[in-house]
Amino acid sequence: MGSDSSRAPKVQEYYDLSCNYLESAKISLKNELFEPAMFTAIHALELALKAALLTKTADA
């Protein structure tokens, strides 16, 4: 149980950063900057997956 509570801040950090990257991607897309939008959207997805995996795995 101790490892779960120690991972929680890291999971939240990855999730928050993912949300920031996603917002940046939306702004780029709105300005028709397609390559930067795709780049930041991919990173948002990677961070969200990392957060999800940390919640599901026993080993950090």
LINZISUL-V907195 format. One line per field, one symbol per residue. psi: psi as a letter, one per 30 degrees, with the letter a starting at -180 (. if undefined). burial: 1 if it has 16 or more other C-alpha atoms within 10 Angstrom, else 0. A space follows every 10 residues. Layout:
# LINZISUL-V907195
psi->???
burial->???
This chain:
# LINZISUL-V907195
psi->eeeefffeee eeeeeeeeee eeeeeeeeee ghieeeeeee eeeeeeeeee eeeefflfk.
burial->0001001001 1001111110 1111110110 0000011101 1111101101 1001100000
